[in-house]
Amino acid sequence: MGFPSLHPPSLMLTFLRSVRPTFSLLQTTFLSTTNTTIPPASSPAIPYSHSTLLRNLRLSYPYPHHVFPDSSLLLLLKSRPKTLSQLRSIKGFGPTRVKKYGPLIISIFTNELTSISPNPPLIPLSPSQKKTFNLTTDDDKNTLITGSAGTGKSLLISHLSQHYGSTCVVTSTTGLSALSINGMTLHNYFKYRQIPGGSITGEDGLWGCGKFERPGVLIIDEVSMLSSSVLSSIVKLCGPDTKYILLGDFFQLPPIKDDWVFKSRVWRELKLEKLELKGNVRCTDEVYSEILERFRIGNISNSDISVLNSRLISNNLSTYPHSNPPIKLLPTNALVDESNSKALELLSTPEYKYPSYSDLNEILPGITLKQGAKVCLNYNVSHKKGLVNGLRGTIISCSPKTVYIDFGTSKNKIKYIKVNGVKRLPVELSYASTIHKSQGLTLDNVEIDLSEIFAPGQAYVALSRVKNLDGVWVRKKLVGLETGNWWKMVCGRVVEFYGLDEENKKEEETVDVDYKCVKEYEGFRYGDMVEEDFGEFGNEKFNKMRI
């Protein structure tokens, strides 16, 4: 139907009269959805709409997606609950969510609450953090902020994000660390698409496969796990006008497939100013904090090992939390699989098998689960809902194609998804985890096994997940410096990067870091080591390192 001609005028008036009721209805519906009204000239303007208040309420918490997702926001605006019982009838608002956020939501719809700051109150910065903050924000230089685990890099990110506002994009190299800083993974923000048969780490996929805004300031956390190829792709996408703020500790774990990013050309081109945070704000135990720092740089003593051995499980059976054992952080996948299988066998509930399927519908090995099993996601299912890789929970119920999991802050049904050409359930058992997957986490208790560490940073990452020595439980007695594999705990390239070459060689009863051995190990790791380099260690020992 075309629009009527403007001539004669009577036809135009007839047309306007016919569409006016429809327009009024659309206007009323839209304004009621957003809770916006057009007040008379004499009426005072409403300071905030219900929609704005609800959005600000979410943003006032460290994890906005835990308050309620966008789908629930629309349901709230449609229902406008005035009582807690009305709120409970809305999909997505179970007892936990209603108890925690219900009174605030109700006070919004009863107009008792008319203003909420979208920025959560931040913990004040320490002197070291404040100095680093000022140096970072004073100019447009690209910056590397480094420091030991627990020095407050996450808090500093919150302050930087609030300082730069909407021009700043907060990202991380892993899903869980992104969740903890209220950010996104690099892969998600920059629209990474994995090539079938390729790597999920980002080295051989396509970046920029969708719309994204070039950030004025880009924050990247856990930079030690960032590969040079990924950083190069990101810099190409952002262009020269972006300010880069990278945070991380290279004494922690390296990238899985690539060399250290600080050895790359793109790193040199960024000309990053290096700033180092001092003072452990996570660790509440000063003695343990000092031990951690020595483990970090490979400067440990036999007395440090003795302190850790005092936490041997076999010597502390009366205080070990048998009813709720801590997560086990283990160096190899083989140890993790063995530990998880044993834990699953102890459950008396029926087991469900979840095979995987290829593109040709071939049945592939999958996973066996039970109700009550502790699990974690092994893929970023939904960033909006906070269902990211590494998120841990407990299975409430199982069905042939799905599992229902309680993640603590929410309960979600997890279905089969297609990843890299394979249809599978994105879940794995989490009674035990590799040390690599724990980087970036803060835990209350951990059970560790350092007897088979094979990568630089593994021992330090495992030990630094907790706040004090009481949170550490040692599975196997640690051997002394003379017979142990402690030479593998630090990387020679990292020692050089931090300028600690001479500092590590001072005291008599410290680990004698054999930098020749370290470099030989790295040669093996990067594929340029010959058989003669194995020396006294032998092929068998080096093969173990790669498990």
CORJOZI-V223665 format. One record per residue. N is the residue number from 1. RES is the residue in three letters. PHI is phi in whole degrees, -180 to 180 (NA if undefined). Layout:
BEGIN
n:N res:RES phi:PHI
n:N res:RES phi:PHI
END
This chain:
BEGIN
n:1 res:MET phi:NA
n:2 res:GLY phi:-87
n:3 res:PHE phi:-74
n:4 res:PRO phi:-68
n:5 res:SER phi:-65
n:6 res:LEU phi:-72
n:7 res:HIS phi:-122
n:8 res:PRO phi:-80
n:9 res:PRO phi:-57
n:10 res:SER phi:-62
n:11 res:LEU phi:-68
n:12 res:MET phi:-64
n:13 res:LEU phi:-64
n:14 res:THR phi:-62
n:15 res:PHE phi:-63
n:16 res:LEU phi:-64
n:17 res:ARG phi:-65
n:18 res:SER phi:-74
n:19 res:VAL phi:-91
n:20 res:ARG phi:-60
n:21 res:PRO phi:-61
n:22 res:THR phi:-65
n:23 res:PHE phi:-62
n:24 res:SER phi:-62
n:25 res:LEU phi:-66
n:26 res:LEU phi:-62
n:27 res:GLN phi:-63
n:28 res:THR phi:-63
n:29 res:THR phi:-63
n:30 res:PHE phi:-64
n:31 res:LEU phi:-67
n:32 res:SER phi:-71
n:33 res:THR phi:-67
n:34 res:THR phi:-95
n:35 res:ASN phi:60
n:36 res:THR phi:-100
n:37 res:THR phi:-126
n:38 res:ILE phi:-100
n:39 res:PRO phi:-74
n:40 res:PRO phi:-61
n:41 res:ALA phi:-58
n:42 res:SER phi:-85
n:43 res:SER phi:-84
n:44 res:PRO phi:-71
n:45 res:ALA phi:-71
n:46 res:ILE phi:-72
n:47 res:PRO phi:-64
n:48 res:TYR phi:-141
n:49 res:SER phi:-78
n:50 res:HIS phi:-59
n:51 res:SER phi:-60
n:52 res:THR phi:-64
n:53 res:LEU phi:-63
n:54 res:LEU phi:-66
n:55 res:ARG phi:-66
n:56 res:ASN phi:-66
n:57 res:LEU phi:-59
n:58 res:ARG phi:-62
n:59 res:LEU phi:-70
n:60 res:SER phi:-80
n:61 res:TYR phi:-109
n:62 res:PRO phi:-59
n:63 res:TYR phi:-122
n:64 res:PRO phi:-56
n:65 res:HIS phi:-67
n:66 res:HIS phi:-78
n:67 res:VAL phi:-70
n:68 res:PHE phi:-171
n:69 res:PRO phi:-80
n:70 res:ASP phi:-60
n:71 res:SER phi:-61
n:72 res:SER phi:-71
n:73 res:LEU phi:-60
n:74 res:LEU phi:-65
n:75 res:LEU phi:-65
n:76 res:LEU phi:-63
n:77 res:LEU phi:-67
n:78 res:LYS phi:-77
n:79 res:SER phi:-88
n:80 res:ARG phi:48
n:81 res:PRO phi:-66
n:82 res:LYS phi:-110
n:83 res:THR phi:-136
n:84 res:LEU phi:-65
n:85 res:SER phi:-65
n:86 res:GLN phi:-66
n:87 res:LEU phi:-65
n:88 res:ARG phi:-64
n:89 res:SER phi:-80
n:90 res:ILE phi:-88
n:91 res:LYS phi:-58
n:92 res:GLY phi:99
n:93 res:PHE phi:-113
n:94 res:GLY phi:-85
n:95 res:PRO phi:-57
n:96 res:THR phi:-65
n:97 res:ARG phi:-68
n:98 res:VAL phi:-65
n:99 res:LYS phi:-64
n:100 res:LYS phi:-82
n:101 res:TYR phi:-115
n:102 res:GLY phi:-55
n:103 res:PRO phi:-57
n:104 res:LEU phi:-68
n:105 res:ILE phi:-64
n:106 res:ILE phi:-63
n:107 res:SER phi:-66
n:108 res:ILE phi:-71
n:109 res:PHE phi:-78
n:110 res:THR phi:-94
n:111 res:ASN phi:63
n:112 res:GLU phi:-78
n:113 res:LEU phi:-110
n:114 res:THR phi:-118
n:115 res:SER phi:-156
n:116 res:ILE phi:-138
n:117 res:SER phi:-74
n:118 res:PRO phi:-74
n:119 res:ASN phi:-103
n:120 res:PRO phi:-66
n:121 res:PRO phi:-62
n:122 res:LEU phi:-99
n:123 res:ILE phi:-67
n:124 res:PRO phi:-60
n:125 res:LEU phi:-79
n:126 res:SER phi:-74
n:127 res:PRO phi:-55
n:128 res:SER phi:-65
n:129 res:GLN phi:-67
n:130 res:LYS phi:-64
n:131 res:LYS phi:-62
n:132 res:THR phi:-65
n:133 res:PHE phi:-59
n:134 res:ASN phi:-64
n:135 res:LEU phi:-66
n:136 res:THR phi:-74
n:137 res:THR phi:-92
n:138 res:ASP phi:-69
n:139 res:ASP phi:-146
n:140 res:ASP phi:-98
n:141 res:LYS phi:-66
n:142 res:ASN phi:-72
n:143 res:THR phi:-133
n:144 res:LEU phi:-108
n:145 res:ILE phi:-108
n:146 res:THR phi:-122
n:147 res:GLY phi:150
n:148 res:SER phi:-62
n:149 res:ALA phi:-61
n:150 res:GLY phi:91
n:151 res:THR phi:-87
n:152 res:GLY phi:95
n:153 res:LYS phi:-65
n:154 res:SER phi:-66
n:155 res:LEU phi:-64
n:156 res:LEU phi:-62
n:157 res:ILE phi:-60
n:158 res:SER phi:-60
n:159 res:HIS phi:-67
n:160 res:LEU phi:-65
n:161 res:SER phi:-63
n:162 res:GLN phi:-67
n:163 res:HIS phi:-66
n:164 res:TYR phi:-84
n:165 res:GLY phi:69
n:166 res:SER phi:-69
n:167 res:THR phi:-77
n:168 res:CYS phi:-103
n:169 res:VAL phi:-117
n:170 res:VAL phi:-101
n:171 res:THR phi:-135
n:172 res:SER phi:-149
n:173 res:THR phi:-83
n:174 res:THR phi:-130
n:175 res:GLY phi:-64
n:176 res:LEU phi:-68
n:177 res:SER phi:-68
n:178 res:ALA phi:-64
n:179 res:LEU phi:-62
n:180 res:SER phi:-71
n:181 res:ILE phi:-110
n:182 res:ASN phi:58
n:183 res:GLY phi:-125
n:184 res:MET phi:-130
n:185 res:THR phi:-74
n:186 res:LEU phi:-56
n:187 res:HIS phi:-62
n:188 res:ASN phi:-75
n:189 res:TYR phi:-67
n:190 res:PHE phi:-94
n:191 res:LYS phi:54
n:192 res:TYR phi:-80
n:193 res:ARG phi:-120
n:194 res:GLN phi:-77
n:195 res:ILE phi:-81
n:196 res:PRO phi:-52
n:197 res:GLY phi:88
n:198 res:GLY phi:-96
n:199 res:SER phi:-88
n:200 res:ILE phi:-81
n:201 res:THR phi:-77
n:202 res:GLY phi:109
n:203 res:GLU phi:-77
n:204 res:ASP phi:-132
n:205 res:GLY phi:-119
n:206 res:LEU phi:-114
n:207 res:TRP phi:-103
n:208 res:GLY phi:73
n:209 res:CYS phi:-88
n:210 res:GLY phi:164
n:211 res:LYS phi:-81
n:212 res:PHE phi:-155
n:213 res:GLU phi:-92
n:214 res:ARG phi:-68
n:215 res:PRO phi:-75
n:216 res:GLY phi:-73
n:217 res:VAL phi:-131
n:218 res:LEU phi:-116
n:219 res:ILE phi:-100
n:220 res:ILE phi:-124
n:221 res:ASP phi:-95
n:222 res:GLU phi:53
n:223 res:VAL phi:-71
n:224 res:SER phi:-63
n:225 res:MET phi:-93
n:226 res:LEU phi:-87
n:227 res:SER phi:-85
n:228 res:SER phi:-65
n:229 res:SER phi:-67
n:230 res:VAL phi:-68
n:231 res:LEU phi:-60
n:232 res:SER phi:-60
n:233 res:SER phi:-64
n:234 res:ILE phi:-66
n:235 res:VAL phi:-63
n:236 res:LYS phi:-64
n:237 res:LEU phi:-71
n:238 res:CYS phi:-80
n:239 res:GLY phi:85
n:240 res:PRO phi:-79
n:241 res:ASP phi:-90
n:242 res:THR phi:-84
n:243 res:LYS phi:-92
n:244 res:TYR phi:-105
n:245 res:ILE phi:-121
n:246 res:LEU phi:-105
n:247 res:LEU phi:-131
n:248 res:GLY phi:160
n:249 res:ASP phi:-130
n:250 res:PHE phi:-74
n:251 res:PHE phi:-78
n:252 res:GLN phi:-89
n:253 res:LEU phi:-78
n:254 res:PRO phi:-85
n:255 res:PRO phi:-59
n:256 res:ILE phi:-70
n:257 res:LYS phi:-112
n:258 res:ASP phi:-113
n:259 res:ASP phi:-77
n:260 res:TRP phi:-56
n:261 res:VAL phi:-66
n:262 res:PHE phi:-72
n:263 res:LYS phi:-95
n:264 res:SER phi:-92
n:265 res:ARG phi:-70
n:266 res:VAL phi:-63
n:267 res:TRP phi:-63
n:268 res:ARG phi:-65
n:269 res:GLU phi:-68
n:270 res:LEU phi:-73
n:271 res:LYS phi:51
n:272 res:LEU phi:-73
n:273 res:GLU phi:-83
n:274 res:LYS phi:-91
n:275 res:LEU phi:-122
n:276 res:GLU phi:-123
n:277 res:LEU phi:-78
n:278 res:LYS phi:-121
n:279 res:GLY phi:90
n:280 res:ASN phi:-84
n:281 res:VAL phi:-94
n:282 res:ARG phi:-84
n:283 res:CYS phi:-78
n:284 res:THR phi:-96
n:285 res:ASP phi:-118
n:286 res:GLU phi:-63
n:287 res:VAL phi:-64
n:288 res:TYR phi:-66
n:289 res:SER phi:-60
n:290 res:GLU phi:-68
n:291 res:ILE phi:-63
n:292 res:LEU phi:-60
n:293 res:GLU phi:-65
n:294 res:ARG phi:-71
n:295 res:PHE phi:-64
n:296 res:ARG phi:-60
n:297 res:ILE phi:-101
n:298 res:GLY phi:75
n:299 res:ASN phi:-114
n:300 res:ILE phi:-82
n:301 res:SER phi:-123
n:302 res:ASN phi:-64
n:303 res:SER phi:-69
n:304 res:ASP phi:-62
n:305 res:ILE phi:-65
n:306 res:SER phi:-63
n:307 res:VAL phi:-62
n:308 res:LEU phi:-66
n:309 res:ASN phi:-66
n:310 res:SER phi:-68
n:311 res:ARG phi:-101
n:312 res:LEU phi:-61
n:313 res:ILE phi:-58
n:314 res:SER phi:-62
n:315 res:ASN phi:-96
n:316 res:ASN phi:-134
n:317 res:LEU phi:-62
n:318 res:SER phi:-71
n:319 res:THR phi:-106
n:320 res:TYR phi:-66
n:321 res:PRO phi:-76
n:322 res:HIS phi:-62
n:323 res:SER phi:-72
n:324 res:ASN phi:-140
n:325 res:PRO phi:-61
n:326 res:PRO phi:-70
n:327 res:ILE phi:-64
n:328 res:LYS phi:-93
n:329 res:LEU phi:-105
n:330 res:LEU phi:-124
n:331 res:PRO phi:-76
n:332 res:THR phi:-124
n:333 res:ASN phi:-64
n:334 res:ALA phi:-62
n:335 res:LEU phi:-66
n:336 res:VAL phi:-64
n:337 res:ASP phi:-61
n:338 res:GLU phi:-63
n:339 res:SER phi:-66
n:340 res:ASN phi:-66
n:341 res:SER phi:-63
n:342 res:LYS phi:-64
n:343 res:ALA phi:-67
n:344 res:LEU phi:-66
n:345 res:GLU phi:-62
n:346 res:LEU phi:-74
n:347 res:LEU phi:-81
n:348 res:SER phi:-93
n:349 res:THR phi:-74
n:350 res:PRO phi:-61
n:351 res:GLU phi:-98
n:352 res:TYR phi:-123
n:353 res:LYS phi:-101
n:354 res:TYR phi:-122
n:355 res:PRO phi:-71
n:356 res:SER phi:-102
n:357 res:TYR phi:-134
n:358 res:SER phi:-82
n:359 res:ASP phi:-59
n:360 res:LEU phi:-89
n:361 res:ASN phi:65
n:362 res:GLU phi:-75
n:363 res:ILE phi:-82
n:364 res:LEU phi:-114
n:365 res:PRO phi:-56
n:366 res:GLY phi:-130
n:367 res:ILE phi:-140
n:368 res:THR phi:-107
n:369 res:LEU phi:-132
n:370 res:LYS phi:-140
n:371 res:GLN phi:-62
n:372 res:GLY phi:94
n:373 res:ALA phi:-73
n:374 res:LYS phi:-86
n:375 res:VAL phi:-137
n:376 res:CYS phi:-143
n:377 res:LEU phi:-75
n:378 res:ASN phi:-118
n:379 res:TYR phi:-157
n:380 res:ASN phi:-77
n:381 res:VAL phi:-74
n:382 res:SER phi:-156
n:383 res:HIS phi:-68
n:384 res:LYS phi:-62
n:385 res:LYS phi:-90
n:386 res:GLY phi:77
n:387 res:LEU phi:-90
n:388 res:VAL phi:-112
n:389 res:ASN phi:-54
n:390 res:GLY phi:101
n:391 res:LEU phi:-66
n:392 res:ARG phi:-103
n:393 res:GLY phi:-163
n:394 res:THR phi:-125
n:395 res:ILE phi:-71
n:396 res:ILE phi:-87
n:397 res:SER phi:-155
n:398 res:CYS phi:-124
n:399 res:SER phi:-136
n:400 res:PRO phi:-55
n:401 res:LYS phi:-119
n:402 res:THR phi:-143
n:403 res:VAL phi:-131
n:404 res:TYR phi:-107
n:405 res:ILE phi:-121
n:406 res:ASP phi:-94
n:407 res:PHE phi:-94
n:408 res:GLY phi:92
n:409 res:THR phi:-94
n:410 res:SER phi:-158
n:411 res:LYS phi:-118
n:412 res:ASN phi:-138
n:413 res:LYS phi:-88
n:414 res:ILE phi:-106
n:415 res:LYS phi:-109
n:416 res:TYR phi:-64
n:417 res:ILE phi:-133
n:418 res:LYS phi:-103
n:419 res:VAL phi:-128
n:420 res:ASN phi:54
n:421 res:GLY phi:82
n:422 res:VAL phi:-121
n:423 res:LYS phi:-89
n:424 res:ARG phi:-152
n:425 res:LEU phi:-87
n:426 res:PRO phi:-81
n:427 res:VAL phi:-137
n:428 res:GLU phi:-143
n:429 res:LEU phi:-67
n:430 res:SER phi:-134
n:431 res:TYR phi:-63
n:432 res:ALA phi:-132
n:433 res:SER phi:-145
n:434 res:THR phi:-70
n:435 res:ILE phi:-60
n:436 res:HIS phi:-56
n:437 res:LYS phi:-75
n:438 res:SER phi:-89
n:439 res:GLN phi:-60
n:440 res:GLY phi:94
n:441 res:LEU phi:-92
n:442 res:THR phi:-118
n:443 res:LEU phi:-122
n:444 res:ASP phi:-81
n:445 res:ASN phi:-140
n:446 res:VAL phi:-140
n:447 res:GLU phi:-110
n:448 res:ILE phi:-120
n:449 res:ASP phi:-137
n:450 res:LEU phi:-104
n:451 res:SER phi:-71
n:452 res:GLU phi:-127
n:453 res:ILE phi:-62
n:454 res:PHE phi:-135
n:455 res:ALA phi:-126
n:456 res:PRO phi:-57
n:457 res:GLY phi:91
n:458 res:GLN phi:-62
n:459 res:ALA phi:-62
n:460 res:TYR phi:-65
n:461 res:VAL phi:-62
n:462 res:ALA phi:-61
n:463 res:LEU phi:-73
n:464 res:SER phi:-89
n:465 res:ARG phi:-75
n:466 res:VAL phi:-112
n:467 res:LYS phi:-89
n:468 res:ASN phi:-155
n:469 res:LEU phi:-63
n:470 res:ASP phi:-64
n:471 res:GLY phi:-87
n:472 res:VAL phi:-103
n:473 res:TRP phi:-125
n:474 res:VAL phi:-98
n:475 res:ARG phi:-74
n:476 res:LYS phi:-123
n:477 res:LYS phi:-60
n:478 res:LEU phi:-81
n:479 res:VAL phi:-84
n:480 res:GLY phi:-74
n:481 res:LEU phi:-64
n:482 res:GLU phi:-70
n:483 res:THR phi:-117
n:484 res:GLY phi:-85
n:485 res:ASN phi:-103
n:486 res:TRP phi:-67
n:487 res:TRP phi:-63
n:488 res:LYS phi:-86
n:489 res:MET phi:-81
n:490 res:VAL phi:-129
n:491 res:CYS phi:-106
n:492 res:GLY phi:-59
n:493 res:ARG phi:-65
n:494 res:VAL phi:-71
n:495 res:VAL phi:-57
n:496 res:GLU phi:-66
n:497 res:PHE phi:-60
n:498 res:TYR phi:-87
n:499 res:GLY phi:70
n:500 res:LEU phi:-107
n:501 res:ASP phi:-54
n:502 res:GLU phi:-80
n:503 res:GLU phi:-64
n:504 res:ASN phi:-81
n:505 res:LYS phi:-117
n:506 res:LYS phi:-90
n:507 res:GLU phi:-87
n:508 res:GLU phi:-70
n:509 res:GLU phi:-96
n:510 res:THR phi:-115
n:511 res:VAL phi:-63
n:512 res:ASP phi:-84
n:513 res:VAL phi:-67
n:514 res:ASP phi:-83
n:515 res:TYR phi:-67
n:516 res:LYS phi:-65
n:517 res:CYS phi:-64
n:518 res:VAL phi:-60
n:519 res:LYS phi:-70
n:520 res:GLU phi:-65
n:521 res:TYR phi:-61
n:522 res:GLU phi:-66
n:523 res:GLY phi:-61
n:524 res:PHE phi:-62
n:525 res:ARG phi:-65
n:526 res:TYR phi:-95
n:527 res:GLY phi:83
n:528 res:ASP phi:-117
n:529 res:MET phi:-104
n:530 res:VAL phi:-101
n:531 res:GLU phi:-61
n:532 res:GLU phi:-65
n:533 res:ASP phi:-73
n:534 res:PHE phi:-65
n:535 res:GLY phi:53
n:536 res:GLU phi:-70
n:537 res:PHE phi:-76
n:538 res:GLY phi:81
n:539 res:ASN phi:-60
n:540 res:GLU phi:-61
n:541 res:LYS phi:-67
n:542 res:PHE phi:-73
n:543 res:ASN phi:-65
n:544 res:LYS phi:-61
n:545 res:MET phi:-63
n:546 res:ARG phi:-96
n:547 res:ILE phi:-61
END
